[in-house]
Each structure stands twice: as structure tokens, then as C-alpha cells.
Amino acid sequence: MFVKRFRISTLLIFTALCAGAFVVLRPFDPQVRIYDPVDLDRYHGYYHGAKIYEVSVVNAGGHAIWLPDNSEPFASSAIGHFVGGVRTNRVFVWAEERGFEQVQPGEGLVYQICMSESDADFEVVIEVQDWRGRSQRIDDRVYVLKPSEAREASAS
């Protein structure tokens, strides 16, 4: 009986190709933690009755991710108004013209988000990308913390 034998270099190349295919085809499932916003009692200069909150977003996964640039504040499309007859308190954190910043595991970014001061909670929707350019949308409802509550939460 004839058995064909492969050289070790052929097996190593095949293994490397399989590993590369696995990495490229692996689904994108980012582990992102969004912390409740802190009310620093700062008001927005343009929007009447809107406060600026700081929301921390941390990469809780094991690989680097890309988050939208945080150099400028994000605002809800309708601060305290109705869109299509429904009151909305959702803010989208998208890259669009801003671009992305790479965030290593365990690190994060702090976003300034402008929302109506009457909202005790709101929904944050963040666009997250990986090195392959795959995007995913992360939604989370956050509850506004007063400065004293934020200090207590960070101490525990």
C-alpha cells in the first residue's frame, strides 16, 4: 500500500493558512462597558436646558477596538423634543467625519454627551470597529449620576 507523506514545511504552511482564515472569518463581538454618565452641572451654550454629561466607555475585551473620536461633544438629534411624534432620549456616537481612535484592552475614552436636563436616563448607541473594518452597534441605557453618587460608585 502506498502512503503519501507530506513534508513538515507543507504542514506548517497549511496550518498557518487555516489559522489566518480563522482569524479573518471570526465574527466581531466587541466587549464594551458603558458607565453611567456623571452630571457635572455644566450647561450647553447653544441648547437651552441641555446639560453636558461625561460617559466613560471601556474596552472590556481581549483585543484592540476602534471607537469614535471623542474630541467634540455628541448631542441627541432632538434634545427634549419629539421626533415623529415620539419623545426620544437617544444619542448616537458615530465616527462619520470624526474618525476612529484605537483603544487597547482595559483602556477607554470619555465622551461628552449633551442631553436634556429633564432626562434621568437616556440611551447611548456607540459604533465600534475592529481591525478588519467590521462595525457593530452597542446600545445601552444609562442613568445619570450626581457627582456625589459617582464618587460613591467609584469607591465601591
C-alpha positions, 0 to 999 in steps of 0.5 A: 500500500502506498502512503503519501507523506507530506513534508513538515514545511507543507504542514506548517504552511497549511496550518498557518493558512487555516489559522489566518482564515480563522482569524479573518472569518471570526465574527466581531463581538466587541466587549464594551462597558458603558458607565453611567454618565456623571452630571457635572452641572455644566450647561450647553451654550447653544441648547437651552436646558441641555446639560453636558454629561461625561460617559466613560466607555471601556474596552472590556475585551481581549483585543484592540477596538476602534471607537469614535473620536471623542474630541467634540461633544455628541448631542441627541438629534432632538434634545427634549423634543419629539421626533415623529411624534415620539419623545426620544432620549437617544444619542448616537456616537458615530465616527462619520467625519470624526474618525476612529481612535484605537483603544487597547484592552482595559483602556477607554475614552470619555465622551461628552454627551449633551442631553436634556436636563429633564432626562434621568436616563437616556440611551447611548448607541456607540459604533465600534470597529475592529481591525478588519473594518467590521462595525457593530452597534452597542446600545445601552441605557444609562442613568445619570449620576450626581457627582456625589453618587459617582464618587460613591460608585467609584469607591465601591 
